[in-house]
Every structure is written in structure tokens, then in C-alpha cells.
Amino acid sequence: MSKLLLLLTTTGLILLQVFFPFNTRAQGNLLITPKRVVFEGNKRSMDLNLANIGDDTATYAISLIQIKMTEEGGFETITEPEEGQRFASPYMRYFPRTVTLGPNEAQTVKIQLSGSGKLVPGEYRSHLYFRAVPKEKPLGEEEAAVADPSSISIMLTPIFGITIPAIIRVGQPSVSVTVTEPHLKFENDTTPRLAIVFNRSGDYSVYGDLAVDHVSLQGTVTRVGIANGVAVYTPNTRRRFEFSLINTEGIDLKSGRLIIIFSAPSDVKPEKYAEAVLMLSQ
């Protein structure tokens, strides 16, 4: 059998619904500020700042893609909108579409609305995808010899990417959210994990930060959980969410109660979206 060299590409698509405390997002050596693009009111354009915090020159291709959220909080790429979902990509343009950044270099990407004046009220969402472009192999450079000429050699080239939501909101906000079904369990009998369910209604997605406080039987309040940047996207009406509690050493999680607060991110006006209480066994 003649030698056959297969080049496989693995794509890492990282969605921005992870917990990040600042208005930036880093994946690999790419830093993006801000971490969400939202057009509402009279806003018609905005700038994204891309920075290469690595030691090598990197190139990123920029595109708009469509994503849906599952009830478990996962993400899937789609081509057609689900019922109740609208894409923002037909009404957005951006430039440049490819960015090459040397070490510690930064560049601005401009996002603008186009043809959005006649949109009906509601929310339109797509996602900006920043895909790392692999470096090209110099001409004339040969692949490493295969030890067994009759074998098949597989070379994996990882391609990393990051997405941020790009949203257009038209009309007055219409959204409400509740937090229900709180449940505390222990992973490996040691790590406390809190599970909850978000229930969203209305025409807009909801995005915010979670804070969990333990209140002892004596009334002592201790912050034991933080999860920033949690979203429930349209058209989903439910999202199951689970995360590990922190700072629980010396805290009796078998007594007292947990107060769960879901609120607007710290970089916008203070607003509590929802609150739930979990009574612990005594």
C-alpha cells in the first residue's frame, strides 16, 4: 500500500457563556473587548478591540454564524432559525474580516447595522466567530517520513475559535425570568454543587450574574457561590444550570439556607432579575 497522509482539522468553538469577571474574553492568545455586541436604542455602530497577548503572530478570520442554546446550556450551530428565533446577521456588517496581529498588537473591528430600520420589535441574534487561521507550511518543506510505508499517518491540526453574541434589540424590552428547582448535591461526596432552573419569558434573551449566599441558623451571611455571564437565549424558555460552590470551608451546608440571586451584570445598571431560597436540612 502506498503511503497516505491524512490531514485532519479539529475546531474548538468556544462560546461566551462561561464565567468571566471582566468585560473581556480571552481564548488562547486572543483577547476581545467587550465580550458582547448589543445594539439597542439609537446605537448604530460599535468597536471591538482585539489584542494578541501571545508571543507569536496570529491571524484570525471573522465571520457571523448561527447558534442555538439547548436546555442544558450547550450550544449547537444551525442554519435555519428555530421557532421564535431571529438572526441578526442579515442586518450587520463588519470590517476588517481578517486580522493579523503580532505579539502584543491590537486592532479595532468595527460593527455596523445595515438595513435594520424596518425591523419589527423583538430580538435578533447571531454570533461573531473569530477563527484562528493555521500558519502555512513554507513551500518545499516536506512532511516527516512515515515509519511504515504501508501505514496511514494522521496529523491533527487544531484550529481554535471563540464566539461572542451579536444582538439587535428593537422596541421596548419584554422579558422576565425566575429561578426554580434549586438542589444542592455533593460531587464525590466533597464538592458542593448547586443545580437550578432558569425560566425565561418574553421577546428578549436574559444575561446576568449569579450570587449565592449561605445564611446560618445564627444569621451569619457568607458568599459561597459566584457565576458571572450566564445567559438564557431566545427562543428557550428553560435552561438547566449547575455549578460548584466556593469558599465553603467551615460552612455547614446541612443547616440554614441558601439565597440565590440572579442580577444584571456589574457593568450595567443594578437590577435584580430573580431570587430563590433553598432551605437546607437541619
N, C-alpha and C positions, 0 to 999 in steps of 0.2 A: 504494500500500500504506500502511495506517495505521501510525503509529508504534507499535513494540512494544518494551517494555523488559523484558529478562530479568534476573533476579537469581539469580546462581549462587553457591553456597556451597562453599568448599574447606575441608576439615577436615584439620588437621595433627595426627596421632595419634602422639605421641612416647612410645616405650616406654623403660622404665628400664634397659635393658641396655646403656647407654652407659657410658663410663668416667668415674667421678666420684670424687674422692679423699675427700670428706667425707660425713657421714651426712645430707646434704641433697640436694635436687634442685631446680634452677631451670629453668623454661621460660617464655620471655617475661618477665613481671614477677611470676610466682608462684614462691614458694619453699616447698617441702614438707619437713618433718622429722618422722619419719625417712623413708627412701626405700623401705622395705619394711614390710608388715604381716605378722607371723608369729605365729600362736597355737600354742603347744605347752605341754605340761605342764598346770599349773593356771591358766594365763593365760586370762581370760575377757573382758577389755576392754583397750583401749589408746587413747591420744590421738594424733592427728596435728595438727601445728601448721602452719597456712597463713599465709603472710606476703606482702603485696603490696609489692614493692621498687621499684615504678614510681612515676610522678608523677601518674597518673590513677586514678580509682576504677574498679574492675573487679569483675565478677560472674562466679562460676563455678558451674556446675551439676555435681553429683556423682552418679555412677551406678556400678553394677557391670556389667562387661562380660566376655565370654569371649574368650580369645586362645589361639592355638596357635603354637608355635615351629617353624619349618622347619629342615631340616638345615643350611641355610646361615646360620642365625641370624636370619632375617627373622621377621616376625610377621603373622598373619592373624586377623581377627575371625571367630568361629564362633558357632553357636547350639546345636550338639549336641556332646557330648564325644567325643573320639577314643577308640579302644580303649585302656584303661588310664589314662584321664584322668577326674578327678572335679572337679566345680565346687564352689567354696566359697560362692557367692552365696546358696544357699538357707538357709545357716546363719549369715549375718551380717546385722546391721542397723547403720545409721549415721545420725547426725544432727549438724547440720542437713544437708539435701540441696541447699541453695543457699546460697552465701556471697557477700556483697558486702563488699569491703574498700577502704577509702580508702587513699591513699598512706601507706606505712609502717605500715599497720594489720595486726594479726594476729588470728587466731581459731582456736580448737581445734575439731576434728571428732572426735567420739567414735565408736569402732568397737567393737561388742559381738558376742559369739557368741550364737546363739539356736537352741535345739533341736539342739545338737550332741552331747548326752550319749550318744546311741546310735550314733554313727558307728563304722564298722568301721575297724581300723587302716589307715593309709595317709595319703596327702597329698591335700588338696583345694585347688584354686587357682582364683581369679578375679582380675580386675584392677579396682582403683578408677580411674575415669576422671574427671578434672577438666577440664570443657569450658568455655572462655571463652564467655560469652553476649554477643553483639554489642549495642552500645548502640542503643536505639530512636530512630528519627528523630522529632523533635518534630512534633506534629500540625500540618498545614497547610503543612509545608515541602515544596516541590515538587522533583521531580527536575530536574537540569540539562537544558536543552533539547538535543535531538538535532540535530546539524548538518544531516543529510539526513533529512527526514521519511520517506523511503521505505526507510531502512536499519534494521537491527536493532542496538540498542545492548546491550552486555553489561557488567554491572557485577559484579566479583568482590568478595565479602566474605569475607576469610579468617577462619576460626574455628580457634583454636589449642587444643590439648588435651594433657594429659600423663596417663600412666597409671603406677601403681605396683602391684606384685603384692600380692595379699591371700591369704594361705596359712593353712590349718589343717593341723596335723600331729597324727596320733593314733597312739599306740603308740611302740615303740622305733624309733629311726632305722635304716633299712636302705638304704644307698646306698654305692656305690663308683664311682670314676672313674679313668680312665687317660688319659694324653696320648700320642698316637701320630702317626706320619707327619709329623714336623717337616721343613719345607722352607724354605730361605732363597732369596729371589729379589730382584731389583733392579728397582724401578719406574722407568721412564725412564732406566735404566742408572745411577741415582744413589741413589734412596731404597731402603734395605733393608727388606724386608717378610718377616715370619715367618708361615708358614702351619702350622697344627696341626689335629689332630682330637681332640675330646673323646669318650670312650666312657663312657657312664653306665649303671649297672645298679642295680636295687633299686627301692623304692617311693617314694623322695623325690627332689625336684629337688636340684641342687647349685649353689652360688653362692659365688664367691670371687674372688681377685685373682691375676693372673699377674705373675711377675717373671722376667726373662731376664738372665742374666749371661754375659759373654764371658770365657773363660779362655784367655789367650795361651799360646804354647809355653813361655814362661818362668814361667808360673804366676800372672801378674797377673790379678786378677779385677776386671772393670768392669761395673757395672749398665748395660745398654743397652736395656732394654725394660720397660715397666710398662703393665698394662691392668687396671684395677680394675672390680669389679662385673660379672663375666662369669658368666652362668647357662646351665645346661642343664636345661630344664624337662621334667617328665614329660608324656607318655609317651616322649619322644625318648630314644633310646639313643646317638645320634651328633649331634655338632654340629661343623661345619667353622668354623674361626676364623682370621682373618688380620688383622694389624695392623703398623704401621710401627715400626721400632726407633728409638730416640733416643740421643743422646749417643754417636754412633759416630765422631765426628771423631778421627782418629789411631788408630782401632782397625782392625786388619787382619782383616776378616771372611772372608778366604780361608784363614786358618790358625787353629789352636786348636780350641776347641769352645764351643758354647752350652749352658748349663744352664737348662732351663725348669722353673719351679716354680709349681704351682697350689696355693694355700693358702686357708685361711679368711680372711674379711675382717679388717682390723685392729681392728674394734670388737667382735670376739668372741674366744673363747679361741684361742690359737695352735694351728694344726693344719695339717700339710701333707697335701694331698689326693693329689697326684700329682707325679712328676718325670720328665723326659725329657732326653736328651742328644743333641745334634746335632753330629756330628764334621764339621768344616769341612775343605775340601781344603787340602793343604799344598804 
